[in-house]
Amino acid sequence: MTGKPLLAREMHEPHCTDCRLADLCLPMGLTNAEIERLDGFIKRGKSLAKGEVLFRQGQPGTSLYAVRSGALKTFSLSEAGVEQVTGFHLPSEIVGLAVDSDERLPVSAVALETTFLCEIPLDMLDNLSNDMAHLRKRMLRLMSREIRDNQQMLLVLSKKNAEQRLATLLVNLSARHQARGYSATAFRLVMSRHEIGNFLGLALETVSRVLNRFQQHGLIQIDNKDVRILRAEEIYALADGLTDHSSD
């Protein structure tokens, strides 16, 4: 029986211990033995093409997925078939955690670009969490963060005008890119203007108009999907409602 040389397997099958996103993805405080045990249950190599669905609303929640590269959009569909974008998920972020009372997924997830994922079955995760206190705490923090993010989005939609909503999104994306070791001021918007508008409760025309206004005032520079924040302090002030360019 022949197989791939060990070196080839190691090069093509990344592990938690050598993943550059491990500090963001893995719970702090796990021992090497615990990381190796967790590593043994993780399924790698799952990839999605742009537009490909990872899971659909109403399906049983059976696994968690960590984004290794690429990006996902989550969204829900009303009974009338109206889509509501609920989030954009970047490398090291986890989807599939939230399930309803029937253990079914309340949202669908689709790839915004070519995306690679790590998958861990929920039943395996439950067993591991019983033995690993740090892993159990990590799961509780993830659930708390999801609740917090939903509450913050409700605040954005109910209290902020269009400019403040767009500025809040830019600040959020900036912080998330910086946490991953990337530039906080230059990044790519993997989502479309329509998806941004759906997420923020704004019309497509409003999103385009506000982004153009930001550029005209020298706050940002836009080249198709590439964004560069030129005056970060003013973007932060807009997000916090301390300034207003809407009437300029």
Secondary structure, DSSP 8 states (H G I E B T S, - for coil): -----HHHHHHHS--GGG-TTHHHHS-TT--HHHHHHHHHH-EEEEEE-TT-EEE-TTSB--EEEEEEES-EEEEEE-TT--EEEEEEE-TT-EES----TTSB-SSEEEESSSEEEEEEEHHHHHHHHHH-HHHHHHHHHHHHHHHHHHHHHHHHHHH--HHHHHHHHHHHHHHHHHHTTS-SSEEE--S-HHHHHHHHT--HHHHHHHHHHHHHTTSEEEETTEEEES-HHHHHHHHTTS---TT-
